[in-house]
C-alpha cells in the first residue's frame, strides 16, 4: 500500500490546504510530514470549516487518541456532505495508524475538485458537468 503513495501528489494536496486555510504548514510530500500534519485531524477540520463554515461544530484540541479520531471522523462526514463520493473517502485508521496514506491523498484530491462549489481554489482536473439533452420524437426516429 505504501508503494502507491505519491509524495508529489501529497505535496500538491498540502499546498492546496495551505492556500485554502492560510495555515503556515510544511508542504513537503514526505510521508512522515504528511502523516504528522494531518494525524490529529485538527487541520482537516479547519479545512472543512474554511470551505463550508460551521461544518465541524467542535474541533478537539486534546491529543488523546479517541479525540483525534473523532476529529478525523468529523472531517470525513463533512467531506461526504460536500460531495466527496463514498468510494473516495478513507477510513479513520488509514490516517490514524498510517495504514493507507494514499487513500487520504485521494480523498483530499476529491475534496479539492469540489472546492469551486465553495468559492475556494481547486486542485486537479475540472469535474465534468451534466449535459442533459432533450430529443424530439422526430429526432429519435431519425436515429433509427
Helices and strands as residue ranges (DSSP letters): G 2-4, H 7-21, H 31-38, H 42-51, H 65-81, G 86-88, H 92-96, H 101-114, G 115-118, H 137-143
